[in-house]
């Protein structure tokens, strides 16, 4: 019996675990592709550094958490390397060293469409693909202060999350017709209602008679979480406190051993963050693009306490200028911002409305449609 089923279109995603946002963005798009076009596509993710980069570049994912713990050095490197001409100089200088690895990546992963969610993948892979290549689409996963390496003129499309990122693409020489504002893709569980906030609090065992402050530091529990949690507790603010320490088990154990003057709930790494965000009233977090976008989709006002220089500077300006949050880089300022919103519910309501206005909950689905159009498959209605 002959098999008349059409061959699935191969889509290759290029990412790296240098920061959590690249992987999570790729996974969100893949989720949307599989939910809507599962029988028509075959998707593969490749970590460009861990799987193919020559030494010592293959160690970058492991070194990244250590590098960003020196934010001043990171910010200096970011600024010195940022700029269209400087980006071209970097990629042309590195090409002889990575050429063999890039060509091996291309040969071992034949594809009908290549999607890059990492700025360092664009130039070497486009060069390795040559002239007779499949469509190449870049999905920018930084919100505002986007590095010039994101923008390669040979890419067929560049999908950006915000208007400032669009303007940066044009400044870098991209054709405006090849740049689309699509939002930042996040997992579907952050893009749909997770239930009634009061019912969620009851299920989680949180009080329903006072505001809930959600304090997070990313998957690795980065930032001054303990000092911030203690400052909030000592302030006497009438609220419940929820602290998510991520994979930082030492911090979790330290917080659990403390006595807290108000209802306080300590968690490690959780998969219920959409429910946590919907049940909370205020989010206290670092200025990572993924968490900010998830907060927008949940309609949460934000108190931002830290940012990665260069890369996340624009995120802070974007949130604050749009009225969706405040910048509070010290525990005292965090407490002051929280008290202001709790004592003035109307101000908190305005910040909530601003956050909701900035939400793009269907970004992953829209990006999936755009990608399918690139390989000639009609988008689902």
N, C-alpha and C positions, 0 to 999 in steps of 0.2 A: 504494500500500500504506500503510495507516495505521500509525502508530507507537504501540504500546500500552505503551511503557515509561513508568513513572511519572516525574514530574518530580522532579529532585533537590531536596532541602531545602537552602536557602541558609543557611550559618552564617557570621556575620561575627565576626572576632576583632579586638579593639581593643588595640593595644600601642604602645609607643614604645621606641626605643633609648636611653633614659635609664637606662643600666645594662644588662648583658647578660642578666639573668634574665628580663625580660618576653618578649623575642623567643624565647629558648630554651624557655621554658615553653609558649608558644603553639605553637611548632613541634613540641614533643613530643606535645601533645594532637592536633594535626592529623595527625601521623604515625599515632597510634593510630586516629583516625577513618578515615583512608584505608586503613589495613591491614584494618580490620574492617567498614567501611561505605562503601567507596569508590564503589560504584555507587548509593548512596542520598543522598549529600551533595555539595554544591559549597561549598568553603571559600574564604574570602578574608580576608587580613590587611590591616589599615589602620593605618599609623603616625599616631596622632592629632595629633601635633605637626608632623611633617615634611610631611604631606599636607594637613592642614586647618586648623591653628591660625593665627590672625592674627598679624602681626608685633607684638612681637618674639618671641612664644611659639614660633613655628615654628623658632627657632634653639636651643631647649632641648636637643635631642639632641646638637648639636655643642658646646654649652657644658658639658654634664654632666661630661665627663672633667676639664675645668678646675676646675669648682666643687668636685668631691670631692677635689681636691688640697689644699683648705683644709678639713680635716676639722672643725676647731673651729667654723668658721662654718656648715658643713653641720649639725653636731649641734645648734647653737643654733637654727637655723631649723626643724629637725625637731621639737625639743621645744616651741618657741613655737607652732607650728601644730597640734600634736597634741592631740586632745581633741574630743569630739563637738560641743560648741557652737562651738568655734573652727573646726572643719571646715565646719560649716553656714554660718558667717559668711563663710568664704573662698569657698565655692562660690556663695553668693548674691551676693556682691560681684563676682565674676568673670563671672557669667552674662550680664549685659548686653553685655559685651565679646565673649564667645565665642558668643553665641546664634546669630548668622548662620552662623558656621562649623559649629557643631554641627548645625544644621538642614540645611545643605548636605551634610554627611557622611551623615545619615540618608536624605535624598532620593536621593542618588547610589548608595546601597548598600542596596537593599531586601533584607530578610532574614527568615528564619523563626525565627532564634535569634541573639541577640547575646551574645558572650562577652567580658568585659573582663578583661584580665590586667594592667591598669594602674590605680592608684587615682584618677588625675586624669581618667580617662575616665568614671567612673560617673555623677556628678551631671549634667554637661552633656548627655551622650547620653541619659540617662533623661528629662531635661526635654525634649529635642528630640523624642524618640519620642512623647511625649504619652500619652494614655489608651489608645487602641486600638493597642497595640504588641505585638510578638512577645515571647516570654520573654527575660529578661535574667539572665545568670548571671555572677557575679564569681568568678574564680579567684585567690586571694591567693598572691602569689609571694614574700612575705617570710615567714621561718620563725616568728619569735617576737615580736619587737618591731614589731608591725604598726601602721601609722599609721591614725588614725580615718577618713581619707578612703577607705580600702578598704571601709568598711561603710556601705552605703546601704540604708535601710529599704525602698525600693521595689524593690530587686532581688528576683527570684523565688527565687534560691538564692545562697548564698555558700559556696564550697568553700575550706576552709582546710587548711594542711599539718600543724598540730600542735595538741595540746590547749591550750597557752598562747594560740595564735591563736584557737581556739574561744572561750576565756574572754574574750578581748579583744572578740570580736564581740558576745557577750552584754552586756558592759559598755557597748558602744556602742549598745545598744538593739535589736539584731536579735532576731527570733523564733527561739528555739533549734531549732524544727522546720525552719527555713530554712537552717541552718548544718550543714555536713557536713565531718567531718575526712577528707580524701581523700589527704593526702600532697602532696608537691611533684612535679609532673610533670617527668620527665627523659626524654631520648631513649631509645629501645628498646635501643640498643647499650650503655647503662649498666645495663640492667635484666635482662640475661641473662648466663649464664656466657660468658666470652670465651676460655676454654681453660684448659689446665693452666699454673700459674705458672712452673714450671721450664721447660717447653717454650717458653713465651712469652719468658722471659729468653734462652734459647738462640737463638731466632729474632731477638731484638733485639740480640744480641751482648753482653748484660750477663752478668757473672759469676754463677754459681749457688751459690758457696760462701760467700757473705756476705749480710747484709741489704741491702736496697735502700731508700734514702731518696729520695722523689720531692718535689721542690721546685717549686712553681708559683706564679704571680702573676696568674692570669686571662688572658684573651685579649690584653690589652694589656701584660702583663709588669709589672704594678704592684707596688709595695712594695719593700722593701730586699733584693731577690733577690741582688745581687752581694755585699753585706756578709754576708748569711746564708750563701751558698754558701762564701765564703772562711772564715768562722768554722767551719763544719762541716769543711772541708778541713784547717784548721790544728789542729783539736782532736785529730787522730790517731785518730778513731773508726774501727773496723774495719767499714766498710760501703762500698757503691757509692753514688755520688751521681748523680741524674738531675735536670737543671734544664731547665724548660720556660719559655722567655722570651716565648712568644706572638708578637705582632706587633712586639715591640721588637727590631728587627734590630740596632740599635746595641749593645744589651746582649748579644745573642747573639755578635756579633763580638768584643766585649771579653772575654767569658768563654772563647771558643774560642782566643784568643791567649795565655791563661794556662797555666802549668804546674801540673798537679794532682798531689798526692801519692798519691791513691788513684784507682781506676777512676771516671772522671767522664764523663758523656755530656750534651752540650748540644743542645737542640732549640729550634726556633722554634715557630711555630704548628703544631699537630699535630691530626690527626683520630683518632689511635690512643689517645686518653686512656683509654678503657675497658681496653685491653690494658695500658697503663702502670700503671693503678691495680691491676689484678689481679696484675701481676708484682711490684709494690712491697710493702714491709712497713710503711712509715711515710709519711704524707703531711704535708708542711709547706706551709701555704697561708694566705691571708687568709680571713676568716670570711664569704665569700659564700654565700648560701643554696643556689645550684645546685651548687657544688663540694662543699659539705658533704653534700648529699643524694646526689650521685654517689659520694662516699666511703662513705657508709652502705651503699649498694647493693653496693659492692665489698668491704665488710667491712674498711675501712682505719681504723686509729687516726689521730687528727689532732693535729698541733701547729699551733695558730692563732697567727699572729704579728701580725696587724693586723685592725682592723674599722672600718667606717664608723660614727661616733658616732650614737647614736639608732637608726638603721635596723638595725644589725648587733650592737648590744650584747647583745641577747637570744640571738643565735645562739651567742655565746661561752658565756654562762651555761648554755644548753641542752646544748651538747656536753660541757662540763666537769662539770655536775651529774649528767648521765647516765653519766659514766664513760667516754665515747668519745674523750676527748682532753684536752689541756691548753692553757692560755693562756700564751704565751711571747712577749711583745712586744719582746724584744731578742735579738740574736744569741747572747749568752751564755746566756740562758734557753732558747733553742731548742736549743743544744748540750747543755745540762744535761738537758733532757727527752729528747732522742734517746739520750744515753748511759744514762740511767736505764732506758729500754725495751730497749736492746740488752744491757745488763748484767743485766737482770732479765726474761728472756723470759716469765715467768709474768705479770708486770704488763702486758706488751704483749699477751699472749693475752687478758687480761681486758678491755683496751680494745678489742681486735678483736671480742670477743663482744658488747660493748655497742654497737659500731657496727653490727654485723649485726642486733642486736635493734631498732634504730631504723630500719632500712631499710624502705622501701615501694616495692619495685621495680615494682609494677604500678599505680602511681598514675595514670599517663597513660591506661592502658586503663580503669581504673575511672571516671575522669573522663569519658572518651569515652562510656561506658555511661550515665552520669548525664545527659549532654547529649542523647543520643539519646532518652532517656526524656522529656525536656522537649518534644521535638517529636513524640512519639507513635510512635517506632520502637522496637520491642522489642529489648532488648539481646541480643547473642550470648552463648551459654552457653560 
